[in-house]
Amino acid sequence: MQSCNGLFALASGGWWGVGLGQSRQKYSWIPEAHNDYIFAIIGEELGLLGTLVVVALFGILAVAIVRTVMRRNDPFVRIFGGSIMVWIIGQAFVNMGVVTGLLPVIGVPLPFISYGGSALTITLAAVGVLLSFARTDAKRPKVPKKAKRA
């Protein structure tokens, strides 16, 4: 029943949505609207435009991670950064697939958006690791300074 009500929420949003805070499905029809079905509530309140913005933001995050990873020569950084990208983007698309009815309900939160402290904390820590990879520029070779002769 939860997945049917999630689809009802997406359908009632239409193109532009019913407005922020005006969702009717989140009050008694979808039990975990703030957690697993937050994408349905975004679709109802902000419409198709809001859901496309969320999908586009995850796409921009994926492109940024790929650019960061491809600039590095270290295999550890490339594998670890790529696995973080697959984890975050994969989790987002699994959640979106559950809400749209393409996948069975398994309780995966939407990264950065769903309510909950532990999932958000670990995801932010992973993005912090990616930011530390991005801060170091591996393409520029480190040229040692010439020692002055006495």
C-alpha positions as CSV (number, residue, x, y, z in Angstrom):
1,M,0.0,0.0,0.0
2,Q,2.9,2.3,0.7
3,S,4.2,2.1,-2.9
4,C,0.7,2.8,-4.3
5,N,0.4,5.9,-2.1
6,G,3.9,7.0,-3.2
7,L,2.7,6.8,-6.8
8,F,-0.4,8.7,-5.9
9,A,1.8,11.4,-4.4
10,L,3.9,11.6,-7.6
11,A,0.8,11.7,-9.8
12,S,-1.0,14.4,-7.8
13,G,2.1,16.7,-8.0
14,G,1.6,17.2,-11.8
15,W,4.0,19.4,-13.6
16,W,4.5,22.2,-11.0
17,G,3.4,20.5,-7.7
18,V,0.9,21.5,-5.1
19,G,3.3,23.8,-3.2
20,L,5.8,23.5,-0.4
21,G,4.2,22.0,2.7
22,Q,0.9,21.3,0.9
23,S,1.3,17.6,0.5
24,R,-1.7,15.5,1.5
25,Q,-0.1,12.1,1.2
26,K,2.5,12.7,4.0
27,Y,0.1,13.1,6.8
28,S,-1.5,9.7,7.0
29,W,-1.1,7.8,3.8
30,I,2.6,7.2,3.5
31,P,3.9,5.9,6.9
32,E,7.6,6.8,6.4
33,A,7.3,9.9,4.2
34,H,10.2,11.7,5.8
35,N,12.5,8.7,5.2
36,D,12.1,6.2,2.4
37,Y,9.5,8.1,0.4
38,I,10.8,11.6,0.6
39,F,11.2,11.6,-3.2
40,A,7.4,11.0,-3.5
41,I,6.8,14.0,-1.3
42,I,9.2,16.1,-3.3
43,G,7.3,15.0,-6.4
44,E,4.0,16.0,-4.9
45,E,5.0,19.3,-3.5
46,L,7.4,20.5,-6.3
47,G,6.0,18.5,-9.2
48,L,7.9,17.0,-12.1
49,L,10.2,20.1,-12.1
50,G,11.3,19.4,-8.5
51,T,12.0,15.8,-9.2
52,L,14.0,16.6,-12.3
53,V,16.0,19.1,-10.3
54,V,16.9,16.4,-7.7
55,V,17.9,14.0,-10.5
56,A,20.0,16.7,-12.2
57,L,21.8,17.5,-8.9
58,F,22.7,13.9,-8.5
59,G,23.9,13.9,-12.1
60,I,26.1,17.0,-11.4
61,L,27.5,15.3,-8.3
62,A,28.4,12.2,-10.4
63,V,30.1,14.4,-13.1
64,A,32.1,16.3,-10.4
65,I,33.2,13.0,-8.8
66,V,34.3,11.6,-12.2
67,R,36.3,14.7,-13.0
68,T,38.0,14.6,-9.6
69,V,38.8,10.9,-10.0
70,M,40.1,11.1,-13.6
71,R,42.6,13.8,-12.6
72,R,44.4,11.5,-10.2
73,N,47.0,9.0,-11.1
74,D,47.0,7.1,-7.9
75,P,45.0,3.8,-8.3
76,F,43.8,3.9,-4.7
77,V,42.2,7.3,-5.2
78,R,40.6,6.3,-8.4
79,I,39.1,3.1,-7.1
80,F,38.0,4.5,-3.8
81,G,36.6,7.7,-5.4
82,G,34.8,5.6,-8.0
83,S,33.3,3.3,-5.4
84,I,32.0,6.2,-3.4
85,M,30.4,7.6,-6.5
86,V,28.7,4.3,-7.3
87,W,27.6,4.0,-3.7
88,I,26.0,7.5,-3.5
89,I,24.5,7.6,-7.0
90,G,23.4,4.0,-6.9
91,Q,21.7,4.5,-3.5
92,A,19.9,7.6,-5.0
93,F,18.6,5.7,-8.0
94,V,17.6,2.7,-5.9
95,N,15.5,5.0,-3.8
96,M,14.0,6.7,-6.8
97,G,13.3,3.3,-8.4
98,V,11.5,2.2,-5.2
99,V,9.3,5.3,-5.2
100,T,8.4,5.1,-8.8
101,G,7.5,1.4,-8.5
102,L,10.4,0.0,-10.6
103,L,12.0,-1.8,-7.6
104,P,10.6,-3.5,-4.5
105,V,10.4,-1.6,-1.3
106,I,13.7,-2.2,0.6
107,G,14.1,0.9,2.8
108,V,17.0,2.7,1.2
109,P,17.2,6.4,2.1
110,L,17.7,9.1,-0.5
111,P,21.3,10.5,0.1
112,F,21.5,14.1,1.6
113,I,17.7,14.4,1.6
114,S,16.1,11.7,3.8
115,Y,15.7,12.1,7.5
116,G,18.2,10.3,9.6
117,G,21.5,11.0,11.2
118,S,23.5,7.9,10.6
119,A,23.1,7.7,6.8
120,L,23.7,11.4,6.4
121,T,26.7,11.3,8.6
122,I,28.4,8.5,6.7
123,T,27.5,10.1,3.3
124,L,28.9,13.5,4.3
125,A,32.1,11.8,5.6
126,A,32.4,10.1,2.2
127,V,32.0,13.4,0.4
128,G,34.6,14.8,2.7
129,V,37.0,12.1,1.6
130,L,36.2,13.1,-2.0
131,L,36.9,16.7,-1.3
132,S,40.3,15.8,0.2
133,F,41.1,14.0,-3.0
134,A,40.1,17.0,-5.0
135,R,42.3,19.4,-3.0
136,T,45.5,17.7,-4.0
137,D,46.3,18.2,-7.6
138,A,48.2,15.1,-8.9
139,K,48.7,16.2,-12.5
140,R,51.2,18.8,-11.5
141,P,54.5,17.1,-10.8
142,K,56.3,18.1,-7.6
143,V,59.5,19.7,-8.6
144,P,62.0,19.9,-5.8
145,K,63.6,23.2,-5.2
146,K,67.3,23.5,-6.1
147,A,69.6,23.6,-3.1
148,K,71.7,26.7,-2.9
149,R,75.4,26.2,-2.9
150,A,77.4,27.6,-0.1
